[in-house]
Amino acid sequence: MEVFAVTIFVSLMFAVLFAALFLAERMQKRRGSLEQVALLPLDDGGSPSAANFTRPHSHDQHIRHQSTH
């Protein structure tokens, strides 16, 4: 029975940790997460940072570029 109590306690601690980290992330007002940077080309705000965003070349484009030289 002690195993169940420890398991429930650890599960609750993970749930509290997740909730605290989730709320801390939601409270931050920066636009630096990978998901938001990936969606910048779809931003309707017309911000200059979205216009200056350059996409890295794919591996195939790199190989094609090398084969032409």
PQR file with spaces between the fields and no chain letter, atoms N, CA, C, O and H, PARSE charges and radii, in Angstrom:
ATOM       1  N    MET     1       0.809   -1.203    0.000 -0.4000 1.5000
ATOM       2  CA   MET     1       0.000    0.000    0.000 -0.0000 2.0000
ATOM       3  C    MET     1       0.848    1.261    0.000  0.5500 1.7000
ATOM       4  O    MET     1       0.417    2.296   -0.508 -0.5500 1.4000
ATOM       5  N    GLU     2       2.045    1.187    0.562 -0.4000 1.5000
ATOM       6  CA   GLU     2       2.906    2.366    0.571 -0.0000 2.0000
ATOM       7  C    GLU     2       3.335    2.742   -0.846  0.5500 1.7000
ATOM       8  O    GLU     2       3.576    3.915   -1.131 -0.5500 1.4000
ATOM       9  H    GLU     2       2.395    0.347    0.974  0.4000 1.0000
ATOM      10  N    VAL     3       3.430    1.760   -1.728 -0.4000 1.5000
ATOM      11  CA   VAL     3       3.824    2.025   -3.100 -0.0000 2.0000
ATOM      12  C    VAL     3       2.786    2.903   -3.789  0.5500 1.7000
ATOM      13  O    VAL     3       3.144    3.806   -4.546 -0.5500 1.4000
ATOM      14  H    VAL     3       3.235    0.807   -1.496  0.4000 1.0000
ATOM      15  N    PHE     4       1.508    2.647   -3.535 -0.4000 1.5000
ATOM      16  CA   PHE     4       0.454    3.463   -4.120 -0.0000 2.0000
ATOM      17  C    PHE     4       0.509    4.899   -3.613  0.5500 1.7000
ATOM      18  O    PHE     4       0.314    5.839   -4.383 -0.5500 1.4000
ATOM      19  H    PHE     4       1.217    1.914   -2.920  0.4000 1.0000
ATOM      20  N    ALA     5       0.769    5.067   -2.340 -0.4000 1.5000
ATOM      21  CA   ALA     5       0.854    6.410   -1.762 -0.0000 2.0000
ATOM      22  C    ALA     5       2.028    7.176   -2.368  0.5500 1.7000
ATOM      23  O    ALA     5       1.902    8.360   -2.681 -0.5500 1.4000
ATOM      24  H    ALA     5       0.927    4.302   -1.714  0.4000 1.0000
ATOM      25  N    VAL     6       3.164    6.506   -2.533 -0.4000 1.5000
ATOM      26  CA   VAL     6       4.325    7.164   -3.125 -0.0000 2.0000
ATOM      27  C    VAL     6       4.059    7.498   -4.583  0.5500 1.7000
ATOM      28  O    VAL     6       4.422    8.578   -5.049 -0.5500 1.4000
ATOM      29  H    VAL     6       3.266    5.545   -2.278  0.4000 1.0000
ATOM      30  N    THR     7       3.424    6.577   -5.309 -0.4000 1.5000
ATOM      31  CA   THR     7       3.105    6.811   -6.717 -0.0000 2.0000
ATOM      32  C    THR     7       2.157    7.995   -6.879  0.5500 1.7000
ATOM      33  O    THR     7       2.361    8.838   -7.752 -0.5500 1.4000
ATOM      34  H    THR     7       3.128    5.700   -4.930  0.4000 1.0000
ATOM      35  N    ILE     8       1.138    8.061   -6.057 -0.4000 1.5000
ATOM      36  CA   ILE     8       0.187    9.177   -6.120 -0.0000 2.0000
ATOM      37  C    ILE     8       0.878   10.481   -5.744  0.5500 1.7000
ATOM      38  O    ILE     8       0.646   11.511   -6.377 -0.5500 1.4000
ATOM      39  H    ILE     8       0.973    7.376   -5.347  0.4000 1.0000
ATOM      40  N    PHE     9       1.728   10.444   -4.716 -0.4000 1.5000
ATOM      41  CA   PHE     9       2.451   11.650   -4.313 -0.0000 2.0000
ATOM      42  C    PHE     9       3.362   12.161   -5.431  0.5500 1.7000
ATOM      43  O    PHE     9       3.374   13.357   -5.719 -0.5500 1.4000
ATOM      44  H    PHE     9       1.916    9.608   -4.202  0.4000 1.0000
ATOM      45  N    VAL    10       4.119   11.267   -6.058 -0.4000 1.5000
ATOM      46  CA   VAL    10       5.020   11.669   -7.144 -0.0000 2.0000
ATOM      47  C    VAL    10       4.209   12.189   -8.334  0.5500 1.7000
ATOM      48  O    VAL    10       4.606   13.165   -8.971 -0.5500 1.4000
ATOM      49  H    VAL    10       4.109   10.295   -5.824  0.4000 1.0000
ATOM      50  N    SER    11       3.088   11.554   -8.636 -0.4000 1.5000
ATOM      51  CA   SER    11       2.233   12.007   -9.732 -0.0000 2.0000
ATOM      52  C    SER    11       1.687   13.409   -9.462  0.5500 1.7000
ATOM      53  O    SER    11       1.639   14.244  -10.365 -0.5500 1.4000
ATOM      54  H    SER    11       2.765   10.761   -8.119  0.4000 1.0000
ATOM      55  N    LEU    12       1.284   13.661   -8.243 -0.4000 1.5000
ATOM      56  CA   LEU    12       0.791   14.993   -7.894 -0.0000 2.0000
ATOM      57  C    LEU    12       1.903   16.033   -7.967  0.5500 1.7000
ATOM      58  O    LEU    12       1.662   17.166   -8.384 -0.5500 1.4000
ATOM      59  H    LEU    12       1.324   12.983   -7.510  0.4000 1.0000
ATOM      60  N    MET    13       3.102   15.667   -7.572 -0.4000 1.5000
ATOM      61  CA   MET    13       4.231   16.599   -7.664 -0.0000 2.0000
ATOM      62  C    MET    13       4.533   16.935   -9.135  0.5500 1.7000
ATOM      63  O    MET    13       4.816   18.087   -9.463 -0.5500 1.4000
ATOM      64  H    MET    13       3.298   14.746   -7.233  0.4000 1.0000
ATOM      65  N    PHE    14       4.473   15.935  -10.010 -0.4000 1.5000
ATOM      66  CA   PHE    14       4.672   16.196  -11.437 -0.0000 2.0000
ATOM      67  C    PHE    14       3.564   17.097  -11.995  0.5500 1.7000
ATOM      68  O    PHE    14       3.827   17.971  -12.822 -0.5500 1.4000
ATOM      69  H    PHE    14       4.243   14.999   -9.743  0.4000 1.0000
ATOM      70  N    ALA    15       2.345   16.882  -11.546 -0.4000 1.5000
ATOM      71  CA   ALA    15       1.228   17.712  -12.008 -0.0000 2.0000
ATOM      72  C    ALA    15       1.401   19.162  -11.553  0.5500 1.7000
ATOM      73  O    ALA    15       1.165   20.089  -12.327 -0.5500 1.4000
ATOM      74  H    ALA    15       2.131   16.172  -10.874  0.4000 1.0000
ATOM      75  N    VAL    16       1.808   19.355  -10.312 -0.4000 1.5000
ATOM      76  CA   VAL    16       2.042   20.711   -9.801 -0.0000 2.0000
ATOM      77  C    VAL    16       3.206   21.365  -10.536  0.5500 1.7000
ATOM      78  O    VAL    16       3.141   22.546  -10.877 -0.5500 1.4000
ATOM      79  H    VAL    16       2.000   18.602   -9.683  0.4000 1.0000
ATOM      80  N    LEU    17       4.269   20.605  -10.781 -0.4000 1.5000
ATOM      81  CA   LEU    17       5.415   21.140  -11.519 -0.0000 2.0000
ATOM      82  C    LEU    17       5.007   21.543  -12.931  0.5500 1.7000
ATOM      83  O    LEU    17       5.374   22.621  -13.399 -0.5500 1.4000
ATOM      84  H    LEU    17       4.322   19.646  -10.504  0.4000 1.0000
ATOM      85  N    PHE    18       4.251   20.684  -13.612 -0.4000 1.5000
ATOM      86  CA   PHE    18       3.779   21.004  -14.957 -0.0000 2.0000
ATOM      87  C    PHE    18       2.932   22.269  -14.949  0.5500 1.7000
ATOM      88  O    PHE    18       3.128   23.150  -15.786 -0.5500 1.4000
ATOM      89  H    PHE    18       3.953   19.809  -13.231  0.4000 1.0000
ATOM      90  N    ALA    19       1.998   22.366  -14.019 -0.4000 1.5000
ATOM      91  CA   ALA    19       1.128   23.540  -13.956 -0.0000 2.0000
ATOM      92  C    ALA    19       1.930   24.811  -13.693  0.5500 1.7000
ATOM      93  O    ALA    19       1.670   25.848  -14.304 -0.5500 1.4000
ATOM      94  H    ALA    19       1.839   21.650  -13.339  0.4000 1.0000
ATOM      95  N    ALA    20       2.896   24.734  -12.794 -0.4000 1.5000
ATOM      96  CA   ALA    20       3.703   25.913  -12.482 -0.0000 2.0000
ATOM      97  C    ALA    20       4.539   26.345  -13.683  0.5500 1.7000
ATOM      98  O    ALA    20       4.615   27.534  -13.992 -0.5500 1.4000
ATOM      99  H    ALA    20       3.107   23.892  -12.299  0.4000 1.0000
ATOM     100  N    LEU    21       5.170   25.378  -14.364 -0.4000 1.5000
ATOM     101  CA   LEU    21       5.974   25.730  -15.538 -0.0000 2.0000
ATOM     102  C    LEU    21       5.101   26.234  -16.688  0.5500 1.7000
ATOM     103  O    LEU    21       5.496   27.146  -17.414 -0.5500 1.4000
ATOM     104  H    LEU    21       5.108   24.412  -14.113  0.4000 1.0000
ATOM     105  N    PHE    22       3.929   25.649  -16.852 -0.4000 1.5000
ATOM     106  CA   PHE    22       3.007   26.104  -17.889 -0.0000 2.0000
ATOM     107  C    PHE    22       2.563   27.547  -17.632  0.5500 1.7000
ATOM     108  O    PHE    22       2.560   28.374  -18.544 -0.5500 1.4000
ATOM     109  H    PHE    22       3.608   24.908  -16.262  0.4000 1.0000
ATOM     110  N    LEU    23       2.197   27.835  -16.406 -0.4000 1.5000
ATOM     111  CA   LEU    23       1.768   29.199  -16.082 -0.0000 2.0000
ATOM     112  C    LEU    23       2.917   30.191  -16.196  0.5500 1.7000
ATOM     113  O    LEU    23       2.709   31.326  -16.624 -0.5500 1.4000
ATOM     114  H    LEU    23       2.199   27.164  -15.665  0.4000 1.0000
ATOM     115  N    ALA    24       4.119   29.784  -15.823 -0.4000 1.5000
ATOM     116  CA   ALA    24       5.268   30.676  -15.960 -0.0000 2.0000
ATOM     117  C    ALA    24       5.539   30.980  -17.429  0.5500 1.7000
ATOM     118  O    ALA    24       5.877   32.112  -17.775 -0.5500 1.4000
ATOM     119  H    ALA    24       4.288   28.861  -15.476  0.4000 1.0000
ATOM     120  N    GLU    25       5.395   29.985  -18.291 -0.4000 1.5000
ATOM     121  CA   GLU    25       5.583   30.202  -19.733 -0.0000 2.0000
ATOM     122  C    GLU    25       4.503   31.106  -20.297  0.5500 1.7000
ATOM     123  O    GLU    25       4.788   31.947  -21.150 -0.5500 1.4000
ATOM     124  H    GLU    25       5.120   29.065  -18.010  0.4000 1.0000
ATOM     125  N    ARG    26       3.279   30.952  -19.843 -0.4000 1.5000
ATOM     126  CA   ARG    26       2.173   31.779  -20.332 -0.0000 2.0000
ATOM     127  C    ARG    26       2.300   33.226  -19.868  0.5500 1.7000
ATOM     128  O    ARG    26       1.810   34.134  -20.538 -0.5500 1.4000
ATOM     129  H    ARG    26       3.047   30.268  -19.150  0.4000 1.0000
ATOM     130  N    MET    27       2.951   33.449  -18.731 -0.4000 1.5000
ATOM     131  CA   MET    27       3.088   34.803  -18.206 -0.0000 2.0000
ATOM     132  C    MET    27       4.134   35.607  -18.968  0.5500 1.7000
ATOM     133  O    MET    27       4.084   36.837  -18.972 -0.5500 1.4000
ATOM     134  H    MET    27       3.350   32.710  -18.187  0.4000 1.0000
ATOM     135  N    GLN    28       5.070   34.935  -19.605 -0.4000 1.5000
ATOM     136  CA   GLN    28       6.103   35.643  -20.350 -0.0000 2.0000
ATOM     137  C    GLN    28       5.497   36.248  -21.608  0.5500 1.7000
ATOM     138  O    GLN    28       4.689   35.613  -22.284 -0.5500 1.4000
ATOM     139  H    GLN    28       5.111   33.936  -19.601  0.4000 1.0000
ATOM     140  N    LYS    29       5.891   37.474  -21.916 -0.4000 1.5000
ATOM     141  CA   LYS    29       5.313   38.198  -23.045 -0.0000 2.0000
ATOM     142  C    LYS    29       6.246   38.255  -24.246  0.5500 1.7000
ATOM     143  O    LYS    29       6.009   39.037  -25.166 -0.5500 1.4000
ATOM     144  H    LYS    29       6.548   37.990  -21.366  0.4000 1.0000
ATOM     145  N    ARG    30       7.286   37.459  -24.259 -0.4000 1.5000
ATOM     146  CA   ARG    30       8.220   37.516  -25.382 -0.0000 2.0000
ATOM     147  C    ARG    30       7.740   36.624  -26.517  0.5500 1.7000
ATOM     148  O    ARG    30       6.959   35.697  -26.301 -0.5500 1.4000
ATOM     149  H    ARG    30       7.479   36.824  -23.511  0.4000 1.0000
ATOM     150  N    ARG    31       8.214   36.909  -27.739 -0.4000 1.5000
ATOM     151  CA   ARG    31       7.838   36.109  -28.902 -0.0000 2.0000
ATOM     152  C    ARG    31       9.032   35.295  -29.362  0.5500 1.7000
ATOM     153  O    ARG    31       9.403   35.363  -30.534 -0.5500 1.4000
ATOM     154  H    ARG    31       8.849   37.662  -27.914  0.4000 1.0000
ATOM     155  N    GLY    32       9.636   34.537  -28.481 -0.4000 1.5000
ATOM     156  CA   GLY    32      10.861   33.853  -28.825 -0.0000 2.0000
ATOM     157  C    GLY    32      10.754   32.337  -28.888  0.5500 1.7000
ATOM     158  O    GLY    32      11.757   31.663  -29.122 -0.5500 1.4000
ATOM     159  H    GLY    32       9.334   34.482  -27.529  0.4000 1.0000
ATOM     160  N    SER    33       9.564   31.787  -28.687 -0.4000 1.5000
ATOM     161  CA   SER    33       9.488   30.335  -28.715 -0.0000 2.0000
ATOM     162  C    SER    33       9.599   29.831  -30.148  0.5500 1.7000
ATOM     163  O    SER    33       9.290   30.560  -31.091 -0.5500 1.4000
ATOM     164  H    SER    33       8.750   32.335  -28.498  0.4000 1.0000
ATOM     165  N    LEU    34      10.026   28.620  -30.309 -0.4000 1.5000
ATOM     166  CA   LEU    34      10.220   28.052  -31.636 -0.0000 2.0000
ATOM     167  C    LEU    34       8.924   27.995  -32.430  0.5500 1.7000
ATOM     168  O    LEU    34       8.925   28.205  -33.642 -0.5500 1.4000
ATOM     169  H    LEU    34      10.276   28.028  -29.543  0.4000 1.0000
ATOM     170  N    GLU    35       7.815   27.709  -31.748 -0.4000 1.5000
ATOM     171  CA   GLU    35       6.539   27.633  -32.443 -0.0000 2.0000
ATOM     172  C    GLU    35       6.138   28.992  -33.014  0.5500 1.7000
ATOM     173  O    GLU    35       5.641   29.071  -34.137 -0.5500 1.4000
ATOM     174  H    GLU    35       7.814   27.538  -30.763  0.4000 1.0000
ATOM     175  N    GLN    36       6.350   30.055  -32.251 -0.4000 1.5000
ATOM     176  CA   GLN    36       5.977   31.380  -32.724 -0.0000 2.0000
ATOM     177  C    GLN    36       6.901   31.857  -33.832  0.5500 1.7000
ATOM     178  O    GLN    36       6.443   32.528  -34.757 -0.5500 1.4000
ATOM     179  H    GLN    36       6.754   29.991  -31.339  0.4000 1.0000
ATOM     180  N    VAL    37       8.181   31.534  -33.766 -0.4000 1.5000
ATOM     181  CA   VAL    37       9.108   31.914  -34.825 -0.0000 2.0000
ATOM     182  C    VAL    37       8.749   31.183  -36.110  0.5500 1.7000
ATOM     183  O    VAL    37       8.845   31.754  -37.196 -0.5500 1.4000
ATOM     184  H    VAL    37       8.553   30.989  -33.015  0.4000 1.0000
ATOM     185  N    ALA    38       8.337   29.929  -35.996 -0.4000 1.5000
ATOM     186  CA   ALA    38       7.953   29.159  -37.170 -0.0000 2.0000
ATOM     187  C    ALA    38       6.715   29.731  -37.837  0.5500 1.7000
ATOM     188  O    ALA    38       6.541   29.576  -39.045 -0.5500 1.4000
ATOM     189  H    ALA    38       8.259   29.465  -35.114  0.4000 1.0000
ATOM     190  N    LEU    39       5.846   30.394  -37.068 -0.4000 1.5000
ATOM     191  CA   LEU    39       4.621   30.949  -37.620 -0.0000 2.0000
ATOM     192  C    LEU    39       4.758   32.407  -38.045  0.5500 1.7000
ATOM     193  O    LEU    39       3.774   32.998  -38.490 -0.5500 1.4000
ATOM     194  H    LEU    39       5.987   30.520  -36.086  0.4000 1.0000
ATOM     195  N    LEU    40       5.929   33.004  -37.925 -0.4000 1.5000
ATOM     196  CA   LEU    40       6.106   34.405  -38.293 -0.0000 2.0000
ATOM     197  C    LEU    40       5.713   34.711  -39.743  0.5500 1.7000
ATOM     198  O    LEU    40       5.116   35.761  -39.979 -0.5500 1.4000
ATOM     199  H    LEU    40       6.728   32.524  -37.563  0.4000 1.0000
ATOM     200  N    PRO    41       6.014   33.856  -40.727 -0.5600 1.5000
ATOM     201  CA   PRO    41       5.575   34.180  -42.091  0.2800 2.0000
ATOM     202  C    PRO    41       4.064   34.269  -42.226  0.5500 1.7000
ATOM     203  O    PRO    41       3.582   34.862  -43.190 -0.5500 1.4000
ATOM     204  N    LEU    42       3.298   33.705  -41.302 -0.4000 1.5000
ATOM     205  CA   LEU    42       1.844   33.754  -41.355 -0.0000 2.0000
ATOM     206  C    LEU    42       1.273   34.907  -40.534  0.5500 1.7000
ATOM     207  O    LEU    42       0.055   35.078  -40.470 -0.5500 1.4000
ATOM     208  H    LEU    42       3.690   33.222  -40.518  0.4000 1.0000
ATOM     209  N    ASP    43       2.132   35.690  -39.911 -0.4000 1.5000
ATOM     210  CA   ASP    43       1.692   36.782  -39.043 -0.0000 2.0000
ATOM     211  C    ASP    43       1.019   37.868  -39.869  0.5500 1.7000
ATOM     212  O    ASP    43       1.600   38.368  -40.832 -0.5500 1.4000
ATOM     213  H    ASP    43       3.121   35.552  -39.962  0.4000 1.0000
ATOM     214  N    ASP    44      -0.219   38.239  -39.493 -0.4000 1.5000
ATOM     215  CA   ASP    44      -0.956   39.281  -40.207 -0.0000 2.0000
ATOM     216  C    ASP    44      -0.588   40.682  -39.735  0.5500 1.7000
ATOM     217  O    ASP    44      -1.058   41.665  -40.307 -0.5500 1.4000
ATOM     218  H    ASP    44      -0.691   37.833  -38.711  0.4000 1.0000
ATOM     219  N    GLY    45       0.233   40.789  -38.717 -0.4000 1.5000
ATOM     220  CA   GLY    45       0.579   42.085  -38.166 -0.0000 2.0000
ATOM     221  C    GLY    45       1.469   42.911  -39.066  0.5500 1.7000
ATOM     222  O    GLY    45       1.554   44.126  -38.889 -0.5500 1.4000
ATOM     223  H    GLY    45       0.615   39.990  -38.252  0.4000 1.0000
ATOM     224  N    GLY    46       2.129   42.299  -40.019 -0.4000 1.5000
ATOM     225  CA   GLY    46       3.000   43.028  -40.928 -0.0000 2.0000
ATOM     226  C    GLY    46       4.226   43.590  -40.246  0.5500 1.7000
ATOM     227  O    GLY    46       4.743   44.630  -40.654 -0.5500 1.4000
ATOM     228  H    GLY    46       2.060   41.312  -40.164  0.4000 1.0000
ATOM     229  N    SER    47       4.698   42.914  -39.210 -0.4000 1.5000
ATOM     230  CA   SER    47       5.852   43.416  -38.489 -0.0000 2.0000
ATOM     231  C    SER    47       7.110   43.275  -39.338  0.5500 1.7000
ATOM     232  O    SER    47       7.213   42.334  -40.124 -0.5500 1.4000
ATOM     233  H    SER    47       4.278   42.069  -38.879  0.4000 1.0000
ATOM     234  N    PRO    48       8.070   44.191  -39.197 -0.5600 1.5000
ATOM     235  CA   PRO    48       9.283   44.116  -40.006  0.2800 2.0000
ATOM     236  C    PRO    48      10.098   42.860  -39.731  0.5500 1.7000
ATOM     237  O    PRO    48      10.799   42.375  -40.619 -0.5500 1.4000
ATOM     238  N    SER    49      10.018   42.326  -38.514 -0.4000 1.5000
ATOM     239  CA   SER    49      10.790   41.120  -38.223 -0.0000 2.0000
ATOM     240  C    SER    49      10.281   39.936  -39.038  0.5500 1.7000
ATOM     241  O    SER    49      11.063   39.054  -39.394 -0.5500 1.4000
ATOM     242  H    SER    49       9.449   42.720  -37.793  0.4000 1.0000
ATOM     243  N    ALA    50       8.995   39.904  -39.337 -0.4000 1.5000
ATOM     244  CA   ALA    50       8.461   38.815  -40.154 -0.0000 2.0000
ATOM     245  C    ALA    50       8.917   38.959  -41.597  0.5500 1.7000
ATOM     246  O    ALA    50       9.128   37.954  -42.275 -0.5500 1.4000
ATOM     247  H    ALA    50       8.361   40.621  -39.048  0.4000 1.0000
ATOM     248  N    ALA    51       9.074   40.181  -42.081 -0.4000 1.5000
ATOM     249  CA   ALA    51       9.502   40.392  -43.462 -0.0000 2.0000
ATOM     250  C    ALA    51      10.977   40.084  -43.641  0.5500 1.7000
ATOM     251  O    ALA    51      11.386   39.674  -44.727 -0.5500 1.4000
ATOM     252  H    ALA    51       8.902   40.998  -41.531  0.4000 1.0000
ATOM     253  N    ASN    52      11.782   40.269  -42.613 -0.4000 1.5000
ATOM     254  CA   ASN    52      13.219   40.034  -42.702 -0.0000 2.0000
ATOM     255  C    ASN    52      13.606   38.597  -42.385  0.5500 1.7000
ATOM     256  O    ASN    52      14.789   38.257  -42.394 -0.5500 1.4000
ATOM     257  H    ASN    52      11.450   40.602  -41.731  0.4000 1.0000
ATOM     258  N    PHE    53      12.631   37.761  -42.108 -0.4000 1.5000
ATOM     259  CA   PHE    53      12.916   36.379  -41.747 -0.0000 2.0000
ATOM     260  C    PHE    53      13.365   35.615  -42.987  0.5500 1.7000
ATOM     261  O    PHE    53      12.664   35.593  -43.999 -0.5500 1.4000
ATOM     262  H    PHE    53      11.670   38.038  -42.101  0.4000 1.0000
ATOM     263  N    THR    54      14.533   34.991  -42.903 -0.4000 1.5000
ATOM     264  CA   THR    54      15.022   34.208  -44.025 -0.0000 2.0000
ATOM     265  C    THR    54      14.974   32.739  -43.668  0.5500 1.7000
ATOM     266  O    THR    54      15.297   32.346  -42.547 -0.5500 1.4000
ATOM     267  H    THR    54      15.102   35.009  -42.081  0.4000 1.0000
ATOM     268  N    ARG    55      14.577   31.952  -44.608 -0.4000 1.5000
ATOM     269  CA   ARG    55      14.455   30.526  -44.403 -0.0000 2.0000
ATOM     270  C    ARG    55      15.763   29.832  -44.743  0.5500 1.7000
ATOM     271  O    ARG    55      16.366   30.165  -45.764 -0.5500 1.4000
ATOM     272  H    ARG    55      14.314   32.271  -45.519  0.4000 1.0000
ATOM     273  N    PRO    56      16.228   28.892  -43.947 -0.5600 1.5000
ATOM     274  CA   PRO    56      17.449   28.166  -44.294  0.2800 2.0000
ATOM     275  C    PRO    56      17.191   27.247  -45.486  0.5500 1.7000
ATOM     276  O    PRO    56      16.073   26.775  -45.692 -0.5500 1.4000
ATOM     277  N    HIS    57      18.238   27.003  -46.260 -0.4000 1.5000
ATOM     278  CA   HIS    57      18.104   26.130  -47.414 -0.0000 2.0000
ATOM     279  C    HIS    57      17.984   24.688  -46.968  0.5500 1.7000
ATOM     280  O    HIS    57      18.577   24.272  -45.973 -0.5500 1.4000
ATOM     281  H    HIS    57      19.147   27.386  -46.092  0.4000 1.0000
ATOM     282  N    SER    58      17.208   23.939  -47.721 -0.4000 1.5000
ATOM     283  CA   SER    58      17.091   22.527  -47.406 -0.0000 2.0000
ATOM     284  C    SER    58      18.340   21.791  -47.886  0.5500 1.7000
ATOM     285  O    SER    58      19.146   22.334  -48.641 -0.5500 1.4000
ATOM     286  H    SER    58      16.727   24.277  -48.530  0.4000 1.0000
ATOM     287  N    HIS    59      18.478   20.585  -47.447 -0.4000 1.5000
ATOM     288  CA   HIS    59      19.634   19.778  -47.831 -0.0000 2.0000
ATOM     289  C    HIS    59      19.637   19.547  -49.347  0.5500 1.7000
ATOM     290  O    HIS    59      20.698   19.585  -49.970 -0.5500 1.4000
ATOM     291  H    HIS    59      17.823   20.145  -46.833  0.4000 1.0000
ATOM     292  N    ASP    60      18.475   19.309  -49.941 -0.4000 1.5000
ATOM     293  CA   ASP    60      18.392   19.079  -51.393 -0.0000 2.0000
ATOM     294  C    ASP    60      18.826   20.311  -52.177  0.5500 1.7000
ATOM     295  O    ASP    60      19.532   20.192  -53.179 -0.5500 1.4000
ATOM     296  H    ASP    60      17.613   19.278  -49.435  0.4000 1.0000
ATOM     297  N    GLN    61      18.409   21.493  -51.731 -0.4000 1.5000
ATOM     298  CA   GLN    61      18.818   22.714  -52.422 -0.0000 2.0000
ATOM     299  C    GLN    61      20.325   22.902  -52.307  0.5500 1.7000
ATOM     300  O    GLN    61      20.960   23.377  -53.249 -0.5500 1.4000
ATOM     301  H    GLN    61      17.836   21.590  -50.917  0.4000 1.0000
ATOM     302  N    HIS    62      20.894   22.544  -51.191 -0.4000 1.5000
ATOM     303  CA   HIS    62      22.330   22.669  -50.994 -0.0000 2.0000
ATOM     304  C    HIS    62      23.072   21.735  -51.950  0.5500 1.7000
ATOM     305  O    HIS    62      24.066   22.130  -52.559 -0.5500 1.4000
ATOM     306  H    HIS    62      20.378   22.158  -50.426  0.4000 1.0000
ATOM     307  N    ILE    63      22.592   20.502  -52.079 -0.4000 1.5000
ATOM     308  CA   ILE    63      23.229   19.531  -52.978 -0.0000 2.0000
ATOM     309  C    ILE    63      23.114   20.004  -54.427  0.5500 1.7000
ATOM     310  O    ILE    63      24.080   19.917  -55.186 -0.5500 1.4000
ATOM     311  H    ILE    63      21.785   20.181  -51.584  0.4000 1.0000
ATOM     312  N    ARG    64      21.937   20.504  -54.815 -0.4000 1.5000
ATOM     313  CA   ARG    64      21.763   21.010  -56.190 -0.0000 2.0000
ATOM     314  C    ARG    64      22.688   22.183  -56.456  0.5500 1.7000
ATOM     315  O    ARG    64      23.247   22.303  -57.546 -0.5500 1.4000
ATOM     316  H    ARG    64      21.153   20.575  -54.199  0.4000 1.0000
ATOM     317  N    HIS    65      22.851   23.046  -55.465 -0.4000 1.5000
ATOM     318  CA   HIS    65      23.713   24.218  -55.629 -0.0000 2.0000
ATOM     319  C    HIS    65      25.170   23.780  -55.807  0.5500 1.7000
ATOM     320  O    HIS    65      25.896   24.352  -56.621 -0.5500 1.4000
ATOM     321  H    HIS    65      22.397   22.948  -54.579  0.4000 1.0000
ATOM     322  N    GLN    66      25.592   22.775  -55.053 -0.4000 1.5000
ATOM     323  CA   GLN    66      26.973   22.301  -55.168 -0.0000 2.0000
ATOM     324  C    GLN    66      27.214   21.595  -56.503  0.5500 1.7000
ATOM     325  O    GLN    66      28.310   21.684  -57.057 -0.5500 1.4000
ATOM     326  H    GLN    66      25.002   22.310  -54.392  0.4000 1.0000
ATOM     327  N    SER    67      26.213   20.901  -57.022 -0.4000 1.5000
ATOM     328  CA   SER    67      26.410   20.160  -58.268 -0.0000 2.0000
ATOM     329  C    SER    67      26.481   21.079  -59.475  0.5500 1.7000
ATOM     330  O    SER    67      27.000   20.672  -60.514 -0.5500 1.4000
ATOM     331  H    SER    67      25.322   20.829  -56.572  0.4000 1.0000
ATOM     332  N    THR    68      25.975   22.314  -59.378 -0.4000 1.5000
ATOM     333  CA   THR    68      26.044   23.251  -60.496 -0.0000 2.0000
ATOM     334  C    THR    68      27.386   23.960  -60.543  0.5500 1.7000
ATOM     335  O    THR    68      27.705   24.589  -61.552 -0.5500 1.4000
ATOM     336  H    THR    68      25.553   22.645  -58.534  0.4000 1.0000
ATOM     337  N    HIS    69      28.178   23.879  -59.487 -0.4000 1.5000
ATOM     338  CA   HIS    69      29.485   24.565  -59.455 -0.0000 2.0000
ATOM     339  C    HIS    69      30.591   23.646  -59.771  0.5500 1.7000
ATOM     340  O    HIS    69      31.751   24.059  -59.788 -0.5500 1.4000
ATOM     341  H    HIS    69      27.918   23.368  -58.667  0.4000 1.0000
